[in-house]
Amino acid sequence: MRELNLKLKNLYFKYPATDKFAIDGIDLEIKKGERLAVLGENGMGKSTLFFLSNGVYEPTEGDIFLNDRKLTRSKKDLMELRKSVGLVFQDPETQFIAPTVEEEISFGPINLGLTTSEVQEVVDEVIKTLDIERLRRKSLYALSGGEKKLVSIASVLALSPDIIIFDEPTSGLDYSNTQIYKSVLKKLYDKGLGLVMSIHDINFAWEWADRVVILNHGKIIADGSAVEILSNEEILKKANLEKPDLVKFFELLQIEGENYPRSFEELKNKIDGNKRDLVK
């Protein structure tokens, strides 16, 4: 399996006609195969960071590396970056180009120069992976919000990226569609992809992420394991975030031990274990 890491070094970005840096001296490394949640309030730089990571925006200062090779703004390097690091937009419709689902998924592979048969093979594989055969012939604009989000993932996955970045992926989704999205994320993780997600739902981040980065006014104020960061009241207070519900509940029960549960099933097992210890 090809290993890949994306490295942002001393990165700054300022929007035109503003004096304030939206991204203010960020150093960040993202590796293939990890699940990274990027947290922070609105306006703290999450989307801007993602647009820089995928080459949509050009840094005001700083460098971007793929596998320790510094990238330029050449067409070749930008294509390599966008192929290696896919970006799924918060609003799928801003990402769509073609009229139908199959044509949308085909668009990227066609532009990579694949043959007709190769494109068809890629499209068929992506549709199978995401279980969206029922959508293949449909118009993009006849889809539900959840279906549009799945197709936006499919169009990125068709480029065979090593890392996929999701900008607020569960925004606007109901419970049922959120569960579908979670199952898709698991499939992508099981395929070995690196997954990066900005999300406001701290409970989702607690259950899902291996690693958490917190952005505050364009700066990284915390970077570590989900347990290390999301159980730290001091760090969360700086970013105006609350502890995940499972952490609060676990601490309220005053169960001994430092291994926080990452799901309700784990919490139940810990409570049951604690009961058995008390009986002894």
JOUR-V55302 format. One record per pair of residues at least 4 apart in sequence whose ideal C-beta (glycine too) atoms are under 7 Angstrom apart, sorted by the first residue. I is the first residue (numbers start at 1). J is the second residue. Records with the same first field share a line. If there is no record, write none. Layout:
I=J ; J
This chain:
1=192
2=162
3=32
4=32 ; 66 ; 67 ; 84 ; 162 ; 163
5=29 ; 30 ; 31 ; 32 ; 67
6=30 ; 53 ; 66 ; 85 ; 163
7=29 ; 65
8=26 ; 27 ; 28 ; 53 ; 62 ; 64
9=27 ; 62 ; 63 ; 65
10=25 ; 27 ; 61 ; 62
11=23 ; 26 ; 52 ; 59 ; 62
12=21 ; 23 ; 24 ; 25 ; 59 ; 60 ; 61 ; 62
13=21 ; 22 ; 23 ; 48 ; 52 ; 57 ; 59 ; 60
14=18 ; 21 ; 22 ; 60
15=22
21=218
22=45 ; 48 ; 218
23=45 ; 48 ; 49 ; 52 ; 218
24=217 ; 218 ; 219
25=219
26=49 ; 220
28=213 ; 220
30=36 ; 163 ; 194 ; 196
31=194
32=162 ; 163 ; 192 ; 193 ; 194
33=192 ; 194
34=194 ; 210 ; 211
35=189 ; 195 ; 208 ; 209 ; 210
36=196 ; 209 ; 211 ; 213
37=197 ; 199 ; 205 ; 208 ; 209 ; 212
38=46 ; 196 ; 197 ; 198 ; 213 ; 215
39=202 ; 205 ; 212 ; 214 ; 239 ; 241
40=44 ; 46 ; 214 ; 215 ; 216 ; 239
41=240
44=215 ; 216 ; 217 ; 218
45=49 ; 215 ; 218
46=50 ; 198 ; 215
47=51 ; 167
48=52 ; 57
49=53 ; 215
50=54 ; 87 ; 165 ; 167 ; 198
51=56 ; 57
52=57 ; 59
53=85 ; 165
54=81 ; 82 ; 85 ; 87 ; 165
55=78 ; 81 ; 82
58=73
63=70
64=71
65=69 ; 70 ; 71
66=71 ; 80 ; 81 ; 84
71=77 ; 81
72=77
73=77 ; 78
74=78
75=79
76=80
77=81
78=82
79=83
80=84
81=85
83=159 ; 161
84=161 ; 162 ; 163
85=161 ; 163 ; 165
86=156 ; 159 ; 161 ; 164 ; 165
87=156 ; 165
88=152 ; 153 ; 156 ; 164 ; 165 ; 166 ; 167 ; 169
89=94 ; 95 ; 152 ; 167
90=167 ; 168 ; 171
92=96 ; 148 ; 149 ; 151 ; 152
93=148
95=152 ; 155
96=104 ; 140
97=104 ; 107
98=103 ; 104 ; 107
99=103 ; 139 ; 140
100=104 ; 137 ; 138 ; 139 ; 140
101=105 ; 135 ; 136 ; 138 ; 140 ; 151
102=106 ; 123 ; 136 ; 137
103=107
104=140 ; 151 ; 155
105=123 ; 126 ; 154 ; 155 ; 158
106=110 ; 119 ; 123
107=111 ; 155
108=112 ; 155 ; 158 ; 159
109=114 ; 118 ; 119 ; 122 ; 158
110=114 ; 119
112=159
114=118 ; 119 ; 122
115=119
116=120
117=121
118=122
119=123
120=124
121=125
122=126 ; 158
123=127 ; 158
124=128
125=129
126=130 ; 154 ; 157 ; 158
127=132 ; 133 ; 136 ; 154
129=157 ; 187
130=150 ; 153 ; 154 ; 184
132=150 ; 151 ; 154
135=143 ; 147 ; 151
138=142 ; 143
140=148 ; 151
143=147 ; 148 ; 151
145=149 ; 172 ; 173
146=150 ; 173 ; 177 ; 180
147=151
148=152
149=153 ; 169 ; 181
150=154 ; 184
151=155
152=156
153=157 ; 184
154=158
156=161 ; 164
162=193 ; 194
163=193 ; 194 ; 196
164=188 ; 193 ; 195
165=196
166=196 ; 197
167=198
168=198 ; 199
169=181 ; 197
170=178 ; 181 ; 199 ; 201 ; 204
173=177 ; 178 ; 181
174=178
175=179
176=180
177=181
178=182
179=183
180=184
181=185
182=186
183=187
184=188
185=189 ; 195
186=190
187=191
188=193 ; 195
189=193 ; 195
199=204 ; 205
201=205
202=206 ; 230 ; 241 ; 242 ; 244
203=207 ; 244 ; 245
204=208
205=209 ; 212 ; 226 ; 230
206=226 ; 230 ; 244 ; 246 ; 247 ; 262
207=262 ; 263
209=226
210=225 ; 226
211=224 ; 225 ; 226
212=224 ; 226 ; 229 ; 230
213=220 ; 222 ; 223
214=221 ; 222 ; 229 ; 235 ; 239
215=220
216=221 ; 238 ; 239
221=238 ; 239
222=229 ; 235
224=228 ; 229
225=229
226=230
227=231 ; 260
228=232
229=235
230=243 ; 244 ; 247
231=243 ; 247 ; 260
232=236
233=237 ; 243
234=238
235=239
236=241 ; 242 ; 243
243=247 ; 248
245=249
246=250 ; 261 ; 267
247=251 ; 260
248=252
249=253 ; 267
250=255 ; 260 ; 261 ; 267
255=270 ; 274
261=266 ; 267 ; 270
262=266
264=268
265=269
266=270
267=271
268=272
269=273
270=274
271=275
272=276
273=277
274=278
275=279
276=280
